Amino acid sequence: MPDDLLELMRERIAVGLGREETRKAIEGWERTALLTLKDGRAYHFIVKDNDITVHEGPIDSPDIKIESDAETVRKLFMEEMSAASAILRRKLKVKGAASDLMRIRHIF
């Protein structure tokens, strides 16, 4: 069974990488992020070489930890909800260095 959320994230990241604002935000930045969903699924993001990739499964010692649910993540990637709004509504929890948190919004 294909993972529709994974495919959506990959498609929307590709769209985001087409934006100058996103490219500038990740230029020279190397980080890993772990996204854990309430249903137990996990994904990890690698920001490296001015690119962002997303993979199934956890990653050891991520720089950033993100917790949410599948519907909120879908809305974030479809730009139907902002990360700030999701955080305020307690639908999204993000842990990491403050400087990283300012950049991570360009992934979501």
Backbone as ProteinMPNN parsed JSONL, in Angstrom:
{"seq_chain_A": "MPDDLLELMRERIAVGLGREETRKAIEGWERTALLTLKDGRAYHFIVKDNDITVHEGPIDSPDIKIESDAETVRKLFMEEMSAASAILRRKLKVKGAASDLMRIRHIF", "coords_chain_A": {"N_chain_A": [[0.839, -1.18, 0.0], [0.715, 2.132, -0.981], [2.237, 5.016, 0.524], [0.462, 7.689, 0.946], [0.755, 10.142, 2.294], [3.522, 10.437, 2.52], [4.202, 10.645, -0.199], [2.811, 13.008, -0.822], [4.211, 14.853, 0.818], [6.75, 14.718, -0.392], [6.141, 15.681, -2.98], [5.252, 18.305, -2.403], [7.489, 19.39, -1.179], [9.207, 19.462, -3.343], [7.893, 21.42, -4.844], [8.205, 23.575, -3.073], [10.993, 23.853, -3.125], [11.302, 25.072, -5.497], [10.904, 27.689, -4.989], [12.388, 30.814, -4.454], [12.662, 31.917, -1.892], [12.609, 29.662, -0.202], [14.878, 28.271, -1.103], [16.898, 30.112, -0.408], [16.604, 30.081, 2.376], [17.484, 27.541, 3.116], [20.036, 27.4, 2.208], [23.261, 26.251, 2.495], [22.62, 25.048, 4.887], [22.531, 22.339, 7.107], [20.707, 19.865, 8.409], [18.807, 17.473, 10.344], [15.512, 16.23, 10.68], [12.955, 14.847, 12.644], [9.787, 13.601, 12.178], [7.078, 12.666, 13.968], [4.073, 10.985, 13.992], [0.813, 10.953, 15.515], [-0.405, 8.503, 15.102], [1.636, 6.744, 15.155], [3.297, 6.477, 12.966], [6.404, 7.41, 11.437], [8.609, 9.812, 10.03], [11.506, 11.091, 8.397], [13.407, 14.008, 7.723], [15.948, 15.282, 5.67], [18.064, 17.896, 5.398], [20.313, 19.051, 3.27], [23.097, 19.951, 1.264], [21.762, 22.005, -0.083], [19.228, 20.93, -0.54], [16.184, 19.14, 0.178], [15.156, 16.166, 1.53], [12.777, 13.578, 2.139], [12.012, 10.767, 4.113], [10.723, 7.51, 4.926], [10.267, 6.319, 8.255], [12.12, 6.453, 11.414], [14.933, 8.483, 12.568], [18.163, 8.488, 13.983], [19.123, 10.639, 16.639], [17.978, 13.299, 15.803], [18.179, 16.742, 14.71], [15.995, 18.356, 14.964], [12.811, 17.878, 16.377], [9.57, 16.898, 15.589], [6.149, 16.764, 16.284], [2.918, 15.633, 15.455], [-0.294, 15.216, 13.826], [-1.581, 13.227, 11.115], [-3.501, 14.593, 9.507], [-3.101, 17.329, 10.14], [-0.454, 17.638, 9.242], [-0.847, 17.157, 6.534], [-2.443, 19.407, 5.899], [-0.61, 21.446, 6.448], [1.378, 21.012, 4.481], [-0.174, 21.366, 2.208], [-0.604, 23.983, 2.367], [-2.839, 24.94, 3.664], [-2.947, 25.565, 6.24], [-1.013, 27.401, 8.531], [2.256, 26.93, 9.988], [2.6, 28.365, 12.337], [-0.055, 28.782, 13.176], [-0.836, 26.107, 13.579], [0.85, 25.422, 15.691], [-0.044, 27.184, 17.679], [-2.614, 26.17, 18.032], [-2.026, 23.847, 19.196], [-1.619, 21.634, 17.619], [0.683, 20.996, 16.499], [3.902, 20.255, 17.501], [7.125, 21.403, 18.016], [10.512, 20.881, 18.513], [13.688, 22.16, 19.031], [16.691, 24.011, 18.203], [16.373, 27.572, 18.418], [17.161, 29.051, 16.153], [17.02, 27.098, 14.182], [14.299, 26.555, 14.197], [13.251, 28.814, 13.049], [13.972, 28.469, 10.44], [12.843, 26.02, 9.716], [10.209, 26.417, 9.099], [10.122, 26.846, 6.414], [10.056, 24.412, 5.285], [7.61, 23.388, 5.943]], "CA_chain_A": [[0.0, 0.0, 0.0], [1.555, 3.333, -1.033], [2.065, 5.99, 1.598], [0.021, 8.926, 0.307], [1.301, 11.303, 2.996], [4.92, 10.536, 2.115], [4.219, 11.164, -1.57], [2.398, 14.407, -0.747], [5.324, 15.635, 1.36], [7.79, 14.794, -1.42], [5.673, 16.569, -4.044], [5.181, 19.686, -1.935], [8.863, 19.836, -0.961], [9.707, 19.805, -4.68], [7.302, 22.724, -5.166], [8.861, 24.55, -2.212], [12.371, 24.068, -3.57], [11.226, 25.949, -6.654], [10.743, 29.06, -4.512], [13.645, 31.45, -4.071], [12.664, 32.083, -0.433], [12.983, 28.372, 0.388], [16.281, 27.99, -1.45], [17.741, 30.988, 0.415], [16.501, 29.671, 3.776], [18.219, 26.297, 3.391], [21.378, 27.485, 1.626], [24.344, 25.941, 3.419], [22.062, 24.526, 6.142], [22.501, 20.879, 7.168], [19.985, 19.422, 9.601], [17.863, 16.37, 10.222], [14.296, 16.44, 11.465], [12.117, 13.661, 12.826], [8.351, 13.857, 12.296], [6.366, 11.53, 14.539], [2.631, 11.189, 13.967], [0.084, 10.355, 16.636], [-0.75, 7.113, 14.793], [2.837, 5.927, 15.289], [4.187, 6.573, 11.802], [7.515, 8.361, 11.581], [9.302, 10.217, 8.807], [12.61, 11.992, 8.696], [13.808, 14.951, 6.694], [17.368, 15.611, 5.645], [18.357, 19.132, 4.681], [21.753, 18.967, 2.996], [23.479, 20.299, -0.105], [20.705, 22.86, -0.627], [18.12, 20.07, -0.933], [15.418, 18.561, 1.283], [14.586, 14.863, 1.203], [11.974, 12.997, 3.213], [12.074, 9.308, 4.076], [9.936, 6.799, 5.932], [10.971, 5.782, 9.409], [12.817, 7.383, 12.307], [16.359, 8.732, 12.383], [18.819, 8.67, 15.28], [19.629, 11.957, 17.04], [17.607, 14.4, 14.906], [18.393, 18.106, 15.201], [14.673, 18.919, 15.222], [11.765, 16.877, 16.585], [8.254, 17.43, 15.268], [5.05, 15.847, 16.589], [1.648, 16.125, 14.94], [-1.155, 14.161, 13.309], [-1.51, 13.174, 9.653], [-4.344, 15.627, 8.908], [-2.418, 18.615, 10.287], [0.696, 17.631, 8.342], [-1.396, 17.324, 5.177], [-2.854, 20.812, 5.771], [0.607, 22.263, 6.397], [2.013, 20.865, 3.179], [-1.072, 21.909, 1.186], [-0.68, 25.409, 2.668], [-4.176, 25.243, 4.167], [-2.73, 25.965, 7.626], [0.378, 27.805, 8.756], [2.903, 26.269, 11.122], [2.308, 29.169, 13.532], [-1.425, 28.464, 13.572], [-0.851, 24.733, 14.092], [1.499, 25.442, 17.004], [-0.967, 27.851, 18.614], [-3.744, 25.261, 18.267], [-1.436, 22.639, 19.79], [-1.694, 20.541, 16.644], [2.047, 20.801, 16.048], [4.929, 20.52, 18.506], [8.436, 21.416, 17.39], [11.596, 21.074, 19.476], [14.986, 22.329, 18.4], [17.304, 25.325, 18.42], [15.537, 28.665, 17.924], [17.555, 29.397, 14.781], [16.496, 26.041, 13.308], [12.848, 26.684, 14.127], [12.943, 29.889, 12.099], [14.174, 27.95, 9.072], [12.014, 24.833, 9.447], [8.917, 26.845, 8.542], [10.209, 26.81, 4.96], [9.745, 23.041, 4.859], [6.155, 23.256, 6.081]], "C_chain_A": [[0.891, 1.253, 0.0], [1.231, 4.291, 0.108], [1.746, 7.342, 0.963], [0.61, 10.165, 0.969], [2.766, 11.51, 2.61], [5.028, 11.128, 0.706], [3.81, 12.635, -1.61], [3.54, 15.281, -0.244], [6.425, 15.793, 0.311], [7.396, 15.757, -2.543], [5.714, 18.027, -3.606], [6.571, 20.243, -1.606], [9.474, 20.237, -2.3], [9.168, 21.165, -5.117], [8.008, 23.816, -4.363], [10.276, 24.866, -2.656], [12.435, 24.915, -4.844], [11.097, 27.418, -6.273], [12.085, 29.609, -4.04], [13.761, 31.587, -2.55], [13.099, 30.792, 0.272], [14.446, 28.066, 0.119], [17.231, 28.832, -0.608], [17.758, 30.522, 1.868], [17.338, 28.44, 4.086], [19.641, 26.321, 2.85], [22.45, 27.269, 2.693], [23.898, 25.328, 4.741], [22.044, 23.005, 6.073], [21.878, 20.46, 8.489], [19.179, 18.174, 9.274], [16.676, 16.688, 11.114], [13.514, 15.139, 11.499], [10.681, 14.109, 13.011], [7.694, 12.591, 12.801], [4.881, 11.87, 14.565], [1.969, 10.477, 15.134], [-0.285, 8.902, 16.38], [0.461, 6.18, 14.809], [3.769, 5.967, 14.096], [5.264, 7.625, 12.069], [8.145, 8.591, 10.21], [10.491, 11.062, 9.224], [12.986, 12.786, 7.457], [15.31, 15.171, 6.808], [17.515, 16.863, 4.782], [19.868, 19.164, 4.518], [21.991, 19.307, 1.531], [22.386, 21.082, -0.828], [19.519, 22.059, -1.174], [17.421, 19.571, 0.331], [14.872, 17.23, 0.793], [13.8, 14.372, 2.408], [11.915, 11.488, 2.999], [11.157, 8.729, 5.144], [10.829, 6.359, 7.073], [11.698, 6.84, 10.215], [14.28, 7.558, 11.908], [16.943, 8.967, 13.774], [19.282, 10.116, 15.454], [19.273, 13.089, 16.077], [17.906, 15.751, 15.553], [17.077, 18.741, 15.64], [13.69, 17.764, 15.382], [10.408, 17.538, 16.388], [7.224, 16.356, 15.6], [3.764, 16.465, 16.088], [0.765, 14.937, 14.584], [-1.164, 14.276, 11.783], [-2.318, 14.29, 9.007], [-3.689, 17.008, 9.001], [-1.228, 18.699, 9.346], [0.228, 17.818, 6.897], [-1.765, 18.791, 4.943], [-1.645, 21.739, 5.686], [1.237, 22.204, 5.015], [1.151, 21.392, 2.044], [-1.27, 23.415, 1.361], [-2.094, 25.85, 3.04], [-4.111, 25.707, 5.618], [-1.264, 26.366, 7.752], [0.944, 27.043, 9.946], [2.606, 27.027, 12.409], [0.909, 28.866, 14.066], [-1.508, 27.064, 14.181], [-0.212, 24.662, 15.476], [0.576, 26.067, 18.04], [-2.154, 26.967, 18.974], [-3.308, 23.941, 18.915], [-1.608, 21.397, 18.915], [-0.307, 20.164, 16.148], [2.987, 21.167, 17.187], [6.276, 20.403, 17.814], [9.47, 21.709, 18.466], [12.915, 21.136, 18.722], [15.525, 23.698, 18.728], [16.433, 26.406, 17.782], [15.883, 29.03, 16.484], [17.046, 28.361, 13.779], [14.988, 26.181, 13.139], [12.436, 27.782, 13.159], [13.08, 29.395, 10.652], [13.213, 26.809, 8.729], [10.672, 25.21, 8.838], [8.933, 26.842, 7.02], [10.021, 25.394, 4.412], [8.24, 22.832, 4.906], [5.459, 24.434, 5.447]], "O_chain_A": [[1.729, 1.413, 0.887], [0.098, 4.358, 0.586], [2.641, 8.05, 0.502], [0.932, 11.136, 0.285], [3.195, 12.644, 2.395], [5.851, 12.009, 0.458], [4.399, 13.422, -2.351], [3.81, 16.337, -0.817], [6.971, 16.884, 0.146], [8.216, 16.552, -3.001], [6.164, 18.889, -4.361], [6.801, 21.444, -1.744], [10.181, 21.242, -2.383], [9.9, 21.97, -5.694], [8.367, 24.86, -4.909], [10.714, 26.014, -2.576], [13.498, 25.411, -5.216], [11.173, 28.294, -7.135], [12.821, 28.941, -3.313], [14.84, 31.394, -1.989], [13.869, 30.835, 1.232], [15.171, 27.646, 1.021], [18.255, 28.333, -0.143], [18.801, 30.561, 2.521], [17.849, 28.303, 5.198], [20.379, 25.35, 3.02], [22.53, 28.016, 3.669], [24.725, 25.111, 5.627], [21.588, 22.439, 5.079], [22.453, 20.676, 9.555], [18.907, 17.861, 8.115], [16.811, 17.326, 12.158], [13.426, 14.424, 10.501], [10.386, 14.908, 13.9], [7.746, 11.554, 12.139], [4.479, 12.909, 15.09], [2.509, 9.511, 15.672], [-0.461, 8.136, 17.328], [0.345, 4.99, 14.52], [4.917, 5.535, 14.196], [5.061, 8.583, 12.815], [8.203, 7.699, 9.364], [10.479, 11.679, 10.289], [12.898, 12.313, 6.324], [15.862, 15.236, 7.906], [17.144, 16.883, 3.609], [20.61, 19.289, 5.493], [21.175, 18.983, 0.667], [22.116, 20.863, -2.009], [18.887, 22.462, -2.15], [18.0, 19.581, 1.418], [14.203, 17.17, -0.238], [14.114, 14.707, 3.55], [11.789, 11.0, 1.876], [10.856, 9.384, 6.142], [12.007, 6.061, 6.876], [11.873, 7.974, 9.768], [14.787, 6.867, 11.024], [16.3, 9.568, 14.635], [19.777, 10.734, 14.511], [20.168, 13.773, 15.581], [17.889, 15.888, 16.776], [17.043, 19.555, 16.563], [13.727, 16.795, 14.624], [10.133, 18.6, 16.946], [7.394, 15.188, 15.249], [3.529, 17.661, 16.261], [1.034, 13.803, 14.982], [-0.793, 15.313, 11.233], [-1.854, 14.885, 8.035], [-3.723, 17.773, 8.037], [-1.015, 19.734, 8.715], [0.846, 18.558, 6.132], [-1.433, 19.353, 3.9], [-1.661, 22.713, 4.933], [1.59, 23.237, 4.445], [1.68, 21.823, 1.02], [-2.009, 24.045, 0.604], [-2.496, 26.981, 2.77], [-5.105, 26.187, 6.165], [-0.387, 25.745, 7.153], [0.199, 26.571, 10.805], [2.384, 26.416, 13.455], [0.72, 28.713, 15.272], [-2.181, 26.867, 15.192], [-0.683, 23.921, 16.339], [0.429, 25.546, 19.146], [-2.644, 27.014, 20.103], [-4.121, 23.047, 19.148], [-1.726, 20.275, 19.407], [-0.131, 19.153, 15.468], [2.886, 22.249, 17.767], [6.541, 19.428, 17.112], [9.33, 22.66, 19.235], [13.217, 20.281, 17.89], [14.888, 24.465, 19.45], [15.829, 26.185, 16.732], [14.987, 29.291, 15.681], [16.683, 28.708, 12.656], [14.461, 25.948, 12.051], [11.387, 27.69, 12.521], [12.375, 29.863, 9.759], [12.818, 26.657, 7.573], [10.064, 24.404, 8.134], [7.873, 26.837, 6.394], [9.846, 25.21, 3.208], [7.662, 22.187, 4.031], [4.23, 24.505, 5.46]]}, "name": "protein", "num_of_chains": 1, "seq": "MPDDLLELMRERIAVGLGREETRKAIEGWERTALLTLKDGRAYHFIVKDNDITVHEGPIDSPDIKIESDAETVRKLFMEEMSAASAILRRKLKVKGAASDLMRIRHIF"}
